[in-house]
Amino acid sequence: MVVDEYLIPEQAEKYNFYQLIELLAKSSHVDIDNLLNLPPHKEFIQFISNPSLAFVTRDISAVTFKDNKIQIKLPFLSLTGTHSPLPNYYLEDMAWEEIQQDYRLTALLDLFNHRLATYLYKIWRKYRYYICYKHSGEDEFSQRMFALVGLGKTSIRQSLQVNQSKMLSYAGILASSGRSPHLMASLIAHCFDLSSVKIQSWQFRRVAIPQQQQNRIGLANSVLGENFIIGTHIPDYSGKFILTIGELSREKMEQFLPTGSLHHALHNFVSFILRDQFAWDLQLVLAQNQLSSMTLGSDTGCYLGWTTFLQEPPRNPSIMLKMQE
């Protein structure tokens, strides 16, 4: 890899150690995850030690360009200098050799010092997710978090049609078995950028009884108290909820209509976050002054049953859509 000395920023010695490595990686357009995993002959950053026994005042002693490599002299975590575990007489000899520009012993120890500094940076970066994160969660840790919540495949994430990065902030909650109404409302509001989302539980519905389970006198399902049910439907309050999205503008509301761009995205998203598939309806509540009375030929679309009112619309008009039976 060909490296230019102009990659070195001005006054590089004043930078923080970790900050400088990040900056060099971005300036060289090299993936930071691969930067420190290159074979030795391809590395363009070389860490060397500072044998000086003077008091350490900064992370970096010097940054130079030599042999097509950027050499970063470090005063910490090395086998030389004030932080070395070696006996003092070794350190004094190496400090004297440094003054005499004799680098034989120091160069040998720098083989180990380079790897020590490399591992230090890897450890520091590994536990700072905000630094490792890549756009759309393409970094390795984000991919593992996606897999934890059932979104390991790219095709599954794309089918949800929501910002994938927003799902990562709820990875811990989505990995759990519970799905409270408050959690669902928070997820939908966050991923679709909505200001008012509520879940109304325990909604009434009529559930059709399969024909083979209906009673036929003298034939089947005719035992009182066990399997005898009158009619073809039964009432149910435990299998349905209403998702209410409020304070919508007209443009935003039209996006959630069956003809809008967010209708199928919302349906797929709710189906994903629900552990058990419930029946549910979608209630869209508009903010004030978003609709006017119907006028034929106007530029605003008049959708029958959705945005049309024979008289003056209510203060906060709403519509109800069946999403899943």
N, C-alpha and C positions, 0 to 999 in steps of 0.2 A: 504494500500500500504506500503510495506516494503522499507524503505529508509536507505541508508548507509551514514555515516558521511563522507566517502571519496568522496562523490559528491561535497562537499564544496571545491572550489579551494583554493590554497595557497594565502595568503594576500587578502582574499575576501573583506576586508574593503576598499581596494583601487579601487574597481570596481565601475563603474557607476551603479546606481540603475537598470535601464532598461537592461543594458548589463548583469548584474548578473542574473536576472530572465530568460533571454533568454538562458544563459549558463546552468543554473540549469535544465531547461526544456529539453534541448538537451542531457545533461548528463544522465538524468533519463529516456530518450526515451519516454517521455510523450508528447502528442500533446499539443502544447502551447495554442491552442484555448480551450482545455478542462481543462488545468492545473488550471485555476482560476475559473472554473465553477463547481468544485467538491463540494459535501456536506461537511460540517465541519469535520466529522469524517474520511474523506478520504483525506483531504488536508495534504500535507507534507511540505508546505511552510507557515510559520506563521509570519506575520508582527507585531512587537511590537514597542512601542515608547521609546524614550530616554528622561527621565524627566530632564536631566541635563540642566542647564541654561548657560552653557559655549558657547562660540562662535562656530558656526557650520563651519567645514572646509571640510567636505566630505558628500557624499550622504548616506553612510552607517556607522553606529557607531560600529557595531559588528555583527558577524555571528557565531551562536553556534548551536549545535545539542543537542536537549533535547526532551524526550518523543517521540522518533521516528519522530521528526519533525525538519526541518531546521528553526531556528528562526533568523529573520533578524531585527535588531534594527535600526530604522530610526529616524533621528533627525528633520524631516520635516513633514508637513501636518499631524499633530496629535493634540490631546487634551492636550498634555503635552509638556514641553520643551519651547524653545524660540519662536516657531511659534504658540503657543496655543492662542486661543481667550479668555481663562479663565482669571479671575483676578489674579494678581501676588501672592496674599497670598495662593491661591490654588496651584500655580506652585511651590512656595517655599516649601510648605508642602510636595508635591510629590517628589521634589528633595531631601529633607531631608530623606523621607522614603526610597528612592532609596539607599542612603548611608547606612541606617540602615538595608538594605535588607528586608524591609517590602513592599511587592508588592501588597497589597490588593486593594487599590484604582487604582493603575496603571493597574493592571490586569483587573479590571472592564472596564476601559476606552479603553483598548486594544481590546475589543470586537468590538468597533466602529472604532478604528484606523486601525485594520486589513482590514475592508471593505473599508475604505477610500483609503488606499494604493492599494488595489486590483482594485478599480474603476479607480484610477489614471493611473495604468499601462494599463488597458483596453482602456482607452481614448487615451493614447499616442500611443498604437499599432494600434488602429483602423484607424488613419489618416496617417499611414506610410505604404503605399502599398508595398514598396520594402522589408519590413520586413514580412508582412502578406503573401506575395506571396509564393505559393507552386509549386513544379515542375509540368509542363504541365497545369498550371492554375487550380489546384484542390481546391484552397482556395475559400471561399464563395464569396468574392468580384469579383474575376476573373470569377466565374460562372455567376454572374449577368451581367458582361460586355459582356460575350459570348451571353447571352440571348438578350442583347440590339441590337446586330448586326445580330441576327437570327441564332446563333450557340448554342442555349441553350441545345440541345440534343447532347449527346456524339456521337451517330451514325452519325449525320450530320457533326461534326467536323472530325471524322475519315474518312468520305468519301472524304474530300478535300485532304487528303494525304499530308499535309504540316505541318510544325512545328506550333502547336497550339499557343504556346507562342508568336510567331511573330505576330499573328493576333491581339493580345491584344494591341500592340503599335499603331494600326490603328483603334481602337474601336470607337473613337470619330468621325473619318472621315467616317467610314463605316456606322455609324448610321445616317448620313445625307443623303439627297436625291440625291445630285449631284455625278457624276462619271466623272471627267475630264480625258482626256488622260494621263496627267502627274501623276495623282493619280494612275491610273491603272498600268502605267509603274513602278512607285515606289513600289507598292505592289508586283508585280510579281518579280521585281529585289530583293526585300528584302526577300520574302518567298522562292524563289528558288536559292538564293545566286548567282545572275547573275550580271555582271559588266556593261552590255550595253543592255538596253531595250528601245525600242521606239514604239510609236503608230502612224501609218499613217492613218489619217482620210480621209473621203470623197473619197472612192475608188469606181470605176465603177463596176457595176454588171448588169446582165440581170435577171429580175424577171419574172417568168412565170405567165401568167394570167390564173386563173382557167377557165375551159371550160364554166361554166355557166355564166361567165362574159364576154366572147368573143362575138363579134358581129356576128349575123346571119341575113343577109338581109331579111327583111320582117317578121322576127320572134322576135328578141330581140336585145337590145343594138345597135340600129341603128339611134339614134338621134344625129345629128352633134352638136358638142360643149357641149354635156352632157355626153354621155356614149359610143360614137363611137370610137373604138380603132382598128387600123390596126395591124394585126399580133397576135402572141401568146406570145410575150414577150415585156416588156417595159424597157427602161434604167433607172437606179437609182444610185444616188451618196450619198444618205443620210443613207443608211442602211448597210454599210460594212466598215470595217477597216482592216488594216494589222498590226499584231503584229510582230515586228522585234527584234530578239534576236541576238546580235552580239558578236564578240570576243570569240567564243566558241572553245573549244578543240574538237578533234574528239570524245573522249569518252563522253563528255558532250552532243555533238550534237546527238550522237546515242541514248542517253537517251530520247530525245524529238521526235524521230521517232515513227511511229505507233507501232513498235515492242519494243520500249523502256519502261523503268519503269516510266518515268515522263510524257509520252504523255497524258494518261487519267487524271493524276493528274492536269496537266495544263488546260486541257479542262474543268474539273469540277470546277477548281478554277476561271477561267474566267467567266463561267456561273453563279457562285455565286455572284461575285462582280458586274456584270452587272445588272442594274435595268431593262433595256430593252434589249431583246435578239437580237443582231445584227449578221449578217453574218460576218465571219472573217477568214482570212488566217494567217498562221504562216510561217514567213520567218526566216530560220536559216542561219546565216552568220558565217562562220568559221574564226578563226584567221589565220594569215599567217603561212605557212609551216606546216599545219595540214594534208594535203592530198598530195599524190603523184599520178602519172599516174597509170592507172589500170594495174595490173600484175596478170594474171591467176595463180592460185595455191598459191598465197601469203597468209601469216597468217592473214593479215588484211582483214576484211570482205568487199566484193565488192557487195554493194547493188545497183541493177540496178535502175537508176533514182534518187538515193540519194547520193551515194559516188563514182560513177564511171564516169570517163572522158576518152574519146578516146585519147585526146591529153593531153598536160601538163595542169593541173588545173589552173584556174585563181588565181590571187594573194589572193583575199578573196572570195572563192567560196561560193555560197549560193543555197539553195533549197527552194521551196515554197510548203507548204502543206495546203490543204483545210481542215479547222477544222469544220466550220459550214456554211451550205448554207443559 
